[in-house]
Amino acid sequence: MNLRTLTRWFPLILCLGLISCTTSTYQKDSQGWVLMRYYTNEEKGLSGIEPVDLGEDVELVQEVFPGSIEELREAALESTELQELPESIGTYQGATLTWDLYSFEAQIEELGPFPVSLDVAMAEGDSASYFVGLVSLPENNEENADKYQSVFYHTIYALSPLE
């Protein structure tokens, strides 16, 4: 490719590069694409990415908690029938936070008398704690496990407190 050709195509290459920097996608043949968009929520004091449309019967929650991570863990249990959180399945280093990870089924009062699958990440920052939860029906979680895990890990990697 010569310089003239390169300069002719440069605007298109730049445009495509910017698009790839502002969106992240995941494709699974039977499930299609999940488009993720960047956001900033000044009211909550965080920025990150979120799915444009994850589908039915699944919810992704991103919250800021004005307390310690221990207080966040206690608050997370209040709406379930659980007496304590199950043991953490590990940690994950995001761009700015280190996350404690949990994966379990529980009944959540606000959602009804049936169990839901929960993938939960909790992290403690300098002035607050952070919560990301992916809530789905157990049968949906099994069918869409790869897609949900991709969305979940992309989300916790990108979530950052605003400075």
C-alpha positions in Angstrom: 0.0 0.0 0.0 1.5 3.3 -1.0 1.2 6.6 0.9 -1.5 8.1 -1.5 -3.7 5.0 -0.9 -3.1 5.1 2.8 -4.0 8.9 3.1 -7.1 8.3 1.0 -8.4 5.6 3.3 -7.1 7.2 6.6 -10.5 8.9 7.5 -12.3 5.6 7.2 -9.6 3.7 9.1 -9.7 6.4 11.9 -13.5 6.3 12.0 -13.5 2.5 12.3 -10.9 2.7 15.0 -13.0 5.2 17.0 -16.0 3.0 16.7 -14.1 0.0 18.0 -12.9 2.1 20.9 -16.4 3.3 21.9 -18.2 -0.1 21.7 -17.5 -3.6 22.7 -19.4 -6.5 21.3 -19.7 -10.2 22.1 -21.0 -12.6 19.5 -22.4 -16.1 20.1 -23.7 -17.8 16.9 -27.1 -18.8 18.4 -27.5 -15.7 20.5 -26.4 -12.8 18.2 -24.5 -9.7 19.3 -24.6 -7.9 22.6 -23.6 -4.2 22.1 -22.0 -2.5 25.1 -21.9 1.3 25.5 -19.7 3.5 27.6 -21.5 5.7 30.2 -20.7 8.1 32.9 -23.1 8.5 35.9 -22.1 11.6 37.8 -24.9 11.2 40.3 -23.6 7.8 41.3 -19.9 8.8 40.8 -18.9 6.1 38.4 -18.3 5.3 34.8 -18.1 2.1 32.9 -19.9 0.1 30.2 -23.4 -1.4 30.1 -25.3 -3.6 27.6 -27.6 -1.8 25.3 -30.0 -4.8 25.3 -29.1 -7.9 27.2 -32.4 -9.7 26.6 -35.4 -10.7 28.6 -35.3 -12.3 32.1 -31.8 -10.9 32.8 -30.7 -7.8 34.6 -27.3 -6.2 35.1 -27.1 -3.9 38.2 -24.2 -1.5 38.9 -24.4 0.4 42.2 -22.3 2.5 44.5 -22.6 1.8 48.3 -21.5 4.6 50.7 -19.9 2.2 53.2 -17.3 -0.5 53.6 -17.3 -3.7 51.7 -18.4 -5.6 54.8 -21.4 -3.3 55.1 -22.1 -3.9 51.4 -22.0 -7.7 51.9 -24.5 -7.4 54.7 -26.8 -5.1 52.7 -26.6 -7.6 49.7 -27.9 -10.4 51.9 -30.9 -8.4 53.3 -33.1 -9.1 50.3 -32.4 -12.8 50.1 -33.2 -15.8 52.2 -29.5 -16.5 52.7 -27.9 -16.1 56.1 -24.4 -15.5 54.7 -22.8 -15.1 51.3 -21.3 -18.3 49.9 -17.6 -18.4 49.7 -16.0 -16.2 47.1 -15.1 -17.9 43.8 -12.1 -15.7 43.4 -10.9 -12.2 42.7 -10.7 -10.2 39.5 -8.5 -7.2 38.7 -10.4 -4.6 36.8 -9.0 -1.4 35.3 -9.2 0.4 38.6 -10.7 -1.9 41.2 -10.1 -5.4 42.6 -13.3 -7.4 42.7 -14.4 -10.2 45.0 -16.5 -12.6 42.9 -19.5 -14.7 43.9 -21.8 -17.0 42.0 -24.9 -18.6 43.6 -28.7 -19.1 43.4 -31.0 -17.4 45.9 -34.5 -16.2 46.3 -34.9 -12.4 46.1 -38.0 -11.0 47.8 -38.6 -8.3 45.2 -38.5 -10.7 42.3 -40.9 -13.4 43.6 -41.0 -16.8 45.2 -38.5 -18.5 42.8 -34.7 -18.8 42.8 -32.6 -16.7 40.5 -28.9 -17.1 39.5 -26.6 -14.4 40.7 -23.2 -13.5 39.5 -22.0 -10.8 41.9 -18.8 -8.7 42.1 -18.0 -6.4 45.0 -15.1 -4.0 45.4 -14.0 -1.4 47.9 -12.7 2.0 46.7 -11.2 4.9 48.6 -14.6 6.4 49.6 -17.2 3.9 48.7 -17.9 0.2 47.8 -19.1 -1.0 44.4 -21.5 -3.7 43.4 -22.2 -5.4 40.1 -24.8 -8.1 39.9 -26.0 -10.1 37.0 -29.4 -11.6 37.8 -31.1 -14.3 35.6 -33.4 -17.2 35.8 -31.3 -20.4 36.4 -32.4 -22.0 33.1 -31.5 -18.8 31.2 -28.1 -18.7 32.9 -27.3 -22.2 31.7 -28.4 -21.5 28.1 -26.5 -18.1 27.9 -23.6 -18.7 30.3 -20.9 -17.6 27.8 -22.7 -14.4 26.8 -23.6 -13.5 30.4 -20.0 -14.2 31.6 -18.6 -12.0 28.8 -20.9 -9.1 29.7 -20.3 -9.5 33.4 -16.4 -9.5 33.2 -16.3 -6.7 30.6 -18.6 -4.7 33.0 -16.5 -5.2 36.1 -13.3 -4.6 34.3 -14.5 -1.2 33.0 -16.4 0.1 36.1 -14.4 3.0 37.7 -15.1 5.6 40.4 -15.1 9.1 39.1 -12.3 11.2 40.5 
